[in-house]
């Protein structure tokens, strides 16, 4: 993960990753809570997104990158202040342009917080670089 990304500012830390699998950690802080005193659903959804994408990262080629196309998150139990959350991601199937991933969020005492499944679009970095160059070039009529 890059240094100044949203997930790192949130406090998400990579614990372990290998081909088709990863584990992330997040220590819940007061700023993660909603008005009801439990962890905000957006924090849980972000941890799911990062975790599932992490499971895909080790099976991509060096000239590829990925982006979330669909993320379904099922909230099972509330996460509380000071909980330590672990995200477990698992690659189900990878094709040429799509990948199917699933995962769970659990507390350190194995309480299930969320289940997620999603679809990621796999792109070539070459396409990304070309679009970046096109956006920088101004065309005058």
Backbone as a chain_set.jsonl record, in Angstrom:
{"seq": "XXXXXXXXXXXXXXXXXXXXXXXXXXXXXXXXXXXXXXXXXXXXXXXXXXXXXXXXXXXXXXXXXXXXXXXXXXXXXXXXXXXXXXXXXXXXXXXXXXXXXXXXXXXXXXXXXXXXXXXXXXXXXXXXXXXXXXXXXXXXX", "coords": {"N": [[0.835, -1.193, 0.0], [0.411, 2.259, -0.686], [1.866, 5.182, 0.921], [0.258, 7.521, 1.627], [-2.494, 6.915, 1.314], [-6.093, 6.516, 1.442], [-6.836, 4.209, 2.958], [-4.519, 3.723, 4.514], [-4.447, 6.038, 6.042], [-6.701, 5.592, 7.5], [-5.844, 3.589, 9.112], [-5.411, 0.953, 8.418], [-3.594, -2.031, 8.257], [-1.354, -4.202, 6.643], [-1.109, -7.598, 7.33], [-0.501, -10.195, 6.444], [0.164, -11.753, 3.337], [-0.305, -13.731, 0.448], [-0.279, -15.692, -2.563], [-3.41, -15.223, -3.792], [-4.596, -14.796, -1.299], [-5.058, -12.843, 1.665], [-4.446, -10.941, 4.69], [-5.551, -8.373, 6.735], [-5.316, -5.778, 9.24], [-7.04, -3.765, 11.627], [-7.096, -1.492, 14.176], [-9.638, -0.445, 16.131], [-10.585, 2.892, 16.635], [-11.741, 5.855, 18.401], [-12.453, 7.713, 16.373], [-13.424, 6.132, 14.356], [-16.0, 5.511, 14.918], [-19.621, 5.667, 14.702], [-22.523, 7.819, 15.273], [-23.989, 6.263, 16.98], [-22.18, 4.931, 18.511], [-20.915, 2.652, 17.604], [-18.724, 0.971, 15.229], [-18.532, 2.733, 12.207], [-20.333, 1.916, 9.266], [-19.101, 2.502, 6.84], [-16.404, 2.358, 7.412], [-16.1, -0.372, 7.913], [-16.865, -1.353, 5.381], [-14.816, -0.242, 3.83], [-12.584, -1.602, 4.883], [-13.29, -4.171, 4.04], [-13.149, -3.789, 1.23], [-10.412, -3.156, 0.822], [-9.24, -5.484, 1.805], [-10.281, -7.551, 0.148], [-9.324, -6.719, -2.363], [-6.626, -6.924, -1.816], [-6.252, -9.679, -1.763], [-6.271, -10.242, -4.414], [-4.072, -8.908, -5.456], [-1.559, -10.326, -5.475], [-1.733, -12.093, -7.58], [-1.729, -10.753, -9.89], [-0.242, -9.531, -12.913], [2.84, -7.69, -13.433], [2.296, -5.515, -15.071], [-0.336, -4.884, -14.611], [-3.282, -3.553, -13.011], [-5.961, -3.077, -10.639], [-9.491, -2.45, -10.078], [-12.338, -1.863, -8.061], [-15.389, -3.213, -9.092], [-17.778, -4.141, -8.164], [-19.062, -4.453, -4.917], [-20.32, -6.284, -2.388], [-21.456, -6.054, 0.798], [-22.139, -7.585, 3.815], [-23.415, -6.894, 6.833], [-22.906, -8.289, 9.898], [-22.55, -8.279, 12.705], [-22.126, -5.71, 15.214], [-19.124, -3.747, 15.368], [-16.975, -2.66, 17.942], [-15.705, 0.117, 19.932], [-12.234, 0.076, 20.457], [-12.018, -2.573, 19.597], [-10.114, -5.03, 17.851], [-9.86, -5.492, 14.541], [-9.83, -7.942, 11.987], [-9.28, -8.496, 8.616], [-9.967, -10.897, 6.217], [-9.123, -12.007, 3.105], [-9.971, -13.76, 0.1], [-9.206, -15.06, -3.016], [-11.446, -16.146, -5.426], [-11.905, -16.702, -8.176], [-10.003, -15.891, -11.039], [-10.083, -14.191, -14.04], [-9.275, -13.035, -17.389], [-10.012, -10.336, -17.449], [-11.652, -9.929, -15.271], [-12.077, -10.503, -11.74], [-13.101, -12.572, -9.054], [-13.839, -12.287, -5.715], [-13.847, -12.997, -2.178], [-14.521, -12.478, 1.342], [-14.025, -12.03, 4.93], [-14.689, -10.093, 7.885], [-13.465, -10.055, 11.085], [-13.363, -10.015, 14.701], [-10.666, -9.986, 17.115], [-11.355, -12.002, 18.853], [-12.72, -13.748, 17.274], [-15.338, -13.01, 16.59], [-17.758, -12.614, 14.165], [-17.967, -9.93, 12.02], [-18.518, -8.898, 9.457], [-19.355, -10.078, 6.161], [-18.149, -10.276, 2.881], [-18.347, -9.997, -0.687], [-17.088, -9.674, -3.966], [-16.482, -8.134, -7.209], [-13.752, -7.507, -9.248], [-12.28, -5.382, -11.67], [-9.76, -5.982, -13.956], [-7.079, -4.246, -15.229], [-4.776, -3.078, -17.741], [-1.67, -1.547, -17.025], [-0.57, -0.097, -19.012], [-2.72, 0.945, -20.482], [-3.729, 2.622, -18.509], [-1.585, 4.424, -18.257], [-1.575, 5.587, -20.826], [-4.075, 6.907, -20.862], [-3.586, 8.704, -18.825], [-1.617, 10.309, -19.964], [-3.065, 11.357, -22.111], [-4.885, 12.923, -20.694], [-3.222, 14.916, -19.774], [-2.36, 16.271, -21.973], [-3.151, 19.089, -23.833], [-5.458, 19.878, -26.272], [-5.717, 22.046, -28.95], [-8.139, 23.731, -30.816]], "CA": [[0.0, 0.0, 0.0], [1.125, 3.534, -0.714], [1.892, 5.819, 2.236], [-0.774, 8.505, 1.922], [-3.785, 6.521, 0.768], [-7.214, 6.547, 2.379], [-6.791, 3.071, 3.869], [-3.442, 3.874, 5.494], [-4.862, 7.091, 6.979], [-7.709, 4.966, 8.35], [-5.128, 2.738, 10.057], [-5.388, -0.427, 7.934], [-2.225, -2.551, 8.199], [-1.208, -5.534, 6.065], [-0.529, -8.57, 8.256], [0.027, -11.339, 5.715], [-0.411, -11.944, 2.014], [0.314, -14.694, -0.452], [-1.056, -15.848, -3.781], [-4.843, -15.441, -3.642], [-5.042, -14.685, 0.087], [-4.406, -11.812, 2.461], [-4.998, -10.62, 6.01], [-5.307, -7.002, 7.165], [-5.667, -5.493, 10.626], [-7.432, -2.397, 11.952], [-7.442, -1.27, 15.575], [-10.72, 0.539, 16.155], [-10.35, 4.096, 17.427], [-12.974, 6.645, 18.517], [-12.811, 8.377, 15.116], [-14.063, 5.153, 13.474], [-17.35, 5.246, 15.417], [-20.731, 6.502, 14.256], [-23.213, 8.49, 16.381], [-24.523, 5.243, 17.881], [-21.104, 4.381, 19.322], [-20.321, 1.456, 16.997], [-17.908, 1.309, 14.061], [-19.288, 3.183, 11.045], [-20.393, 0.94, 8.182], [-18.131, 2.865, 5.805], [-15.093, 1.847, 7.842], [-16.155, -1.824, 7.678], [-16.872, -1.549, 3.926], [-13.466, 0.066, 3.345], [-11.724, -2.729, 5.252], [-13.641, -5.247, 3.105], [-12.63, -3.434, -0.095], [-8.952, -3.275, 0.862], [-8.908, -6.891, 2.038], [-10.564, -8.339, -1.042], [-8.361, -6.312, -3.394], [-5.329, -7.469, -1.414], [-6.177, -11.089, -2.161], [-6.05, -10.27, -5.861], [-2.805, -8.266, -5.828], [-0.42, -11.232, -5.705], [-1.899, -12.909, -8.784], [-1.715, -9.869, -11.052], [1.048, -9.324, -13.564], [3.429, -6.383, -13.104], [1.711, -4.449, -15.886], [-1.776, -4.826, -14.351], [-3.834, -2.928, -11.809], [-7.361, -3.467, -10.53], [-10.423, -1.502, -9.489], [-13.574, -2.5, -7.626], [-16.573, -3.022, -9.932], [-18.943, -4.427, -7.321], [-18.724, -4.919, -3.566], [-21.489, -6.558, -1.547], [-21.03, -6.203, 2.188], [-23.213, -8.014, 4.704], [-23.042, -6.546, 8.203], [-23.415, -9.37, 10.726], [-22.518, -7.849, 14.106], [-21.426, -4.429, 15.352], [-17.759, -3.678, 15.897], [-16.999, -1.698, 19.036], [-14.487, 0.867, 20.217], [-11.086, -0.709, 20.938], [-11.91, -3.893, 18.967], [-9.101, -5.212, 16.814], [-10.531, -6.159, 13.433], [-8.994, -8.616, 11.003], [-9.924, -8.771, 7.338], [-9.415, -12.059, 5.525], [-9.566, -12.016, 1.719], [-9.656, -14.979, -0.647], [-9.522, -15.035, -4.439], [-12.259, -17.288, -5.842], [-11.586, -16.973, -9.579], [-9.435, -14.777, -11.797], [-10.092, -14.317, -15.49], [-8.405, -12.057, -18.045], [-10.405, -8.959, -17.135], [-12.447, -9.888, -14.033], [-11.707, -11.404, -10.642], [-14.155, -12.75, -8.062], [-13.151, -12.374, -4.423], [-14.718, -12.966, -1.009], [-13.773, -12.347, 2.577], [-14.736, -11.765, 6.179], [-14.102, -9.231, 8.899], [-13.669, -10.67, 12.4], [-12.617, -9.438, 15.818], [-9.59, -10.872, 17.574], [-11.954, -13.168, 19.523], [-13.407, -14.49, 16.205], [-16.723, -12.571, 16.37], [-17.939, -12.234, 12.761], [-18.491, -8.574, 11.868], [-19.054, -8.737, 8.107], [-18.976, -10.956, 5.061], [-18.189, -9.497, 1.641], [-17.95, -10.614, -1.942], [-17.012, -8.617, -4.964], [-15.911, -8.33, -8.539], [-12.743, -6.502, -9.587], [-11.888, -5.278, -13.074], [-8.304, -5.992, -14.106], [-6.692, -3.376, -16.341], [-3.359, -2.985, -18.049], [-1.087, -0.256, -16.655], [-0.314, 0.622, -20.252], [-3.938, 1.707, -20.745], [-3.775, 3.664, -17.486], [-0.571, 5.422, -18.603], [-2.018, 6.291, -22.026], [-5.144, 7.819, -20.449], [-2.963, 9.758, -18.036], [-0.948, 11.198, -20.913], [-4.119, 12.067, -22.84], [-5.46, 13.941, -19.8], [-2.252, 15.985, -19.561], [-2.148, 16.973, -23.232], [-4.253, 19.972, -24.229], [-5.627, 19.968, -27.714], [-6.281, 23.335, -29.342], [-8.856, 23.69, -32.096]], "C": [[0.876, 1.25, 0.0], [0.968, 4.242, 0.636], [0.688, 6.696, 2.55], [-2.127, 8.173, 1.308], [-4.844, 6.536, 1.87], [-7.127, 5.423, 3.413], [-5.666, 3.185, 4.901], [-3.781, 4.972, 6.501], [-5.92, 6.568, 7.947], [-7.057, 4.073, 9.41], [-5.06, 1.276, 9.66], [-3.943, -0.861, 7.714], [-2.235, -3.954, 7.599], [-0.504, -6.439, 7.07], [0.173, -9.682, 7.484], [-0.603, -11.362, 4.329], [0.399, -12.977, 1.249], [-0.631, -14.865, -1.632], [-2.525, -16.176, -3.477], [-5.395, -15.298, -2.238], [-4.354, -13.492, 0.748], [-5.146, -11.603, 3.783], [-4.574, -9.195, 6.359], [-5.814, -6.815, 8.584], [-6.054, -4.023, 10.772], [-7.805, -2.332, 13.422], [-8.458, -0.142, 15.619], [-10.382, 1.665, 17.125], [-11.645, 4.898, 17.498], [-13.4, 7.319, 17.212], [-13.446, 7.435, 14.098], [-15.538, 4.94, 13.822], [-18.391, 6.167, 14.796], [-21.413, 7.123, 15.487], [-23.806, 7.503, 17.386], [-23.457, 4.569, 18.732], [-20.52, 3.073, 18.811], [-19.54, 1.879, 15.753], [-18.818, 1.62, 12.867], [-19.224, 2.129, 9.937], [-19.412, 1.231, 7.065], [-16.726, 2.389, 6.135], [-15.024, 0.345, 7.569], [-16.095, -2.102, 6.166], [-15.499, -1.266, 3.325], [-12.507, -1.071, 3.67], [-12.02, -3.932, 4.358], [-13.021, -5.0, 1.737], [-11.118, -3.635, -0.17], [-8.54, -4.747, 0.969], [-9.14, -7.737, 0.792], [-9.613, -7.993, -2.184], [-6.977, -6.87, -3.086], [-5.156, -8.922, -1.808], [-5.886, -11.235, -3.648], [-4.651, -9.792, -6.248], [-1.679, -9.227, -6.184], [-0.58, -12.135, -6.927], [-1.938, -12.052, -10.043], [-0.3, -9.763, -11.612], [1.547, -7.926, -13.226], [2.82, -5.234, -13.886], [0.198, -4.328, -15.701], [-2.091, -4.062, -13.071], [-5.308, -3.292, -11.764], [-8.184, -2.379, -9.849], [-11.715, -2.253, -9.158], [-14.7, -2.174, -8.596], [-17.839, -3.213, -9.103], [-18.46, -4.947, -5.977], [-20.014, -5.065, -2.775], [-20.996, -6.847, -0.138], [-22.242, -6.523, 3.046], [-22.744, -7.79, 6.137], [-23.71, -7.53, 9.154], [-23.527, -8.994, 12.206], [-21.816, -6.503, 14.187], [-19.992, -4.624, 15.835], [-17.736, -2.508, 16.87], [-15.662, -0.984, 19.197], [-13.457, -0.049, 20.859], [-11.043, -2.145, 20.42], [-10.709, -3.885, 18.034], [-9.772, -6.055, 15.743], [-9.507, -6.765, 12.486], [-9.829, -8.871, 9.757], [-9.199, -9.904, 6.649], [-9.978, -12.082, 4.11], [-9.108, -13.258, 0.996], [-10.116, -14.816, -2.093], [-10.287, -16.304, -4.794], [-11.929, -17.689, -7.279], [-11.042, -15.705, -10.227], [-9.495, -15.104, -13.266], [-9.137, -13.297, -16.087], [-8.727, -10.631, -17.646], [-11.215, -8.824, -15.855], [-11.889, -10.863, -13.01], [-12.851, -11.407, -9.637], [-13.49, -13.076, -6.727], [-14.184, -12.368, -3.308], [-13.87, -12.828, 0.245], [-14.659, -12.065, 3.773], [-13.96, -10.747, 7.002], [-14.473, -9.858, 10.237], [-12.912, -9.884, 13.456], [-11.536, -10.422, 16.235], [-10.128, -12.09, 18.322], [-12.894, -13.947, 18.597], [-14.894, -14.157, 16.055], [-16.824, -12.069, 14.936], [-18.625, -10.876, 12.694], [-19.148, -8.397, 10.504], [-18.563, -9.846, 7.19], [-19.083, -10.113, 3.798], [-17.797, -10.359, 0.456], [-17.962, -9.522, -2.999], [-16.39, -9.054, -6.267], [-14.953, -7.174, -8.798], [-12.466, -6.553, -11.08], [-10.366, -5.181, -13.112], [-7.96, -5.222, -15.374], [-5.183, -3.449, -16.551], [-2.857, -1.611, -17.637], [-0.807, 0.574, -17.897], [-1.523, 1.488, -20.598], [-4.036, 2.867, -19.771], [-2.785, 4.787, -17.835], [-0.98, 6.234, -19.823], [-3.11, 7.302, -21.671], [-4.583, 8.981, -19.649], [-2.293, 10.783, -18.946], [-1.981, 12.009, -21.691], [-4.72, 13.179, -21.99], [-4.518, 15.123, -19.597], [-2.046, 16.836, -20.814], [-3.381, 17.816, -23.555], [-4.297, 20.055, -25.743], [-6.321, 21.283, -28.029], [-6.956, 23.196, -30.701], [-8.382, 24.8, -33.003]], "O": [[1.943, 1.281, 0.613], [0.05, 3.94, 1.398], [0.148, 6.614, 3.654], [-2.828, 9.066, 0.832], [-4.531, 6.565, 3.06], [-7.323, 5.658, 4.605], [-5.846, 2.78, 6.049], [-3.443, 4.857, 7.679], [-6.023, 7.042, 9.078], [-7.635, 3.829, 10.469], [-4.688, 0.435, 10.479], [-3.165, -0.158, 7.07], [-3.036, -4.798, 8.002], [0.556, -6.098, 7.595], [1.294, -10.069, 7.816], [-1.776, -11.025, 4.171], [1.618, -13.075, 1.39], [-1.684, -14.229, -1.675], [-2.844, -17.254, -2.975], [-6.552, -15.644, -1.998], [-3.209, -13.171, 0.429], [-6.289, -12.023, 3.963], [-3.394, -8.852, 6.289], [-6.636, -7.591, 9.072], [-5.474, -3.15, 10.127], [-8.718, -3.026, 13.869], [-8.175, 0.979, 15.196], [-9.959, 1.438, 18.258], [-12.564, 4.639, 16.721], [-14.596, 7.479, 16.971], [-13.958, 7.893, 13.077], [-16.248, 4.254, 13.087], [-18.09, 7.298, 14.413], [-20.931, 6.966, 16.609], [-24.093, 7.876, 18.524], [-23.774, 3.734, 19.578], [-19.716, 2.444, 19.5], [-19.677, 3.007, 15.281], [-19.745, 0.871, 12.562], [-18.176, 1.526, 9.707], [-18.937, 0.307, 6.405], [-15.95, 2.055, 5.239], [-14.021, -0.154, 7.059], [-15.358, -2.984, 5.726], [-15.063, -1.97, 2.413], [-11.702, -1.462, 2.825], [-11.097, -4.641, 3.957], [-12.431, -5.907, 1.149], [-10.612, -4.223, -1.126], [-7.606, -5.19, 0.301], [-8.291, -8.548, 0.423], [-9.147, -8.884, -2.894], [-6.239, -7.246, -3.998], [-4.055, -9.354, -2.148], [-5.321, -12.239, -4.082], [-4.107, -10.228, -7.262], [-0.918, -8.96, -7.113], [0.346, -12.869, -7.273], [-2.156, -12.567, -11.14], [0.691, -9.887, -10.892], [0.774, -7.075, -12.785], [2.825, -4.096, -13.416], [-0.48, -3.735, -16.54], [-1.258, -3.951, -12.172], [-5.853, -3.771, -12.759], [-7.657, -1.515, -9.148], [-12.127, -3.158, -9.884], [-14.947, -1.006, -8.894], [-18.843, -2.533, -9.315], [-17.557, -5.781, -5.911], [-20.714, -4.084, -2.525], [-20.215, -7.773, 0.083], [-23.248, -5.815, 3.006], [-21.791, -8.422, 6.594], [-24.937, -7.603, 9.213], [-24.496, -9.359, 12.872], [-20.998, -6.18, 13.326], [-19.693, -5.54, 16.601], [-18.395, -1.492, 16.65], [-14.635, -1.417, 18.675], [-13.795, -0.863, 21.719], [-10.119, -2.881, 20.765], [-10.34, -2.842, 17.493], [-10.197, -7.182, 15.995], [-8.458, -6.178, 12.219], [-10.941, -9.394, 9.834], [-7.976, -9.883, 6.508], [-11.193, -12.169, 3.934], [-8.008, -13.759, 1.23], [-11.27, -14.477, -2.356], [-9.833, -17.41, -4.499], [-11.702, -18.864, -7.567], [-11.544, -14.603, -10.002], [-9.023, -16.154, -13.701], [-8.285, -12.753, -15.384], [-7.826, -9.802, -17.517], [-11.445, -7.706, -15.395], [-11.313, -11.896, -13.352], [-13.488, -10.381, -9.398], [-12.691, -14.007, -6.62], [-15.268, -11.807, -3.463], [-12.657, -13.036, 0.216], [-15.871, -11.886, 3.649], [-12.754, -10.567, 6.838], [-15.64, -10.154, 10.495], [-11.949, -9.178, 13.155], [-11.5, -11.557, 15.759], [-9.439, -13.105, 18.418], [-13.75, -14.703, 19.057], [-15.638, -14.934, 15.457], [-16.059, -11.193, 14.532], [-19.714, -10.687, 13.235], [-20.223, -7.805, 10.408], [-17.517, -10.458, 7.409], [-20.013, -9.318, 3.662], [-17.027, -11.311, 0.577], [-18.744, -8.574, -2.93], [-15.86, -10.155, -6.411], [-15.297, -6.01, -8.593], [-12.422, -7.626, -11.68], [-9.765, -4.39, -12.385], [-8.481, -5.509, -16.452], [-4.426, -3.831, -15.658], [-3.536, -0.611, -17.869], [-0.807, 1.804, -17.843], [-1.36, 2.65, -20.97], [-4.389, 3.979, -20.164], [-3.119, 5.966, -17.718], [-0.758, 7.445, -19.859], [-3.067, 8.441, -22.137], [-5.05, 10.113, -19.778], [-2.397, 11.988, -18.716], [-1.799, 13.207, -21.907], [-5.031, 14.255, -22.501], [-4.972, 16.222, -19.28], [-1.609, 17.984, -20.726], [-4.507, 17.318, -23.549], [-3.279, 20.278, -26.398], [-7.366, 21.604, -27.462], [-6.394, 22.606, -31.623], [-8.868, 24.929, -34.126]]}, "num_chains": 1, "name": "protein.A"}
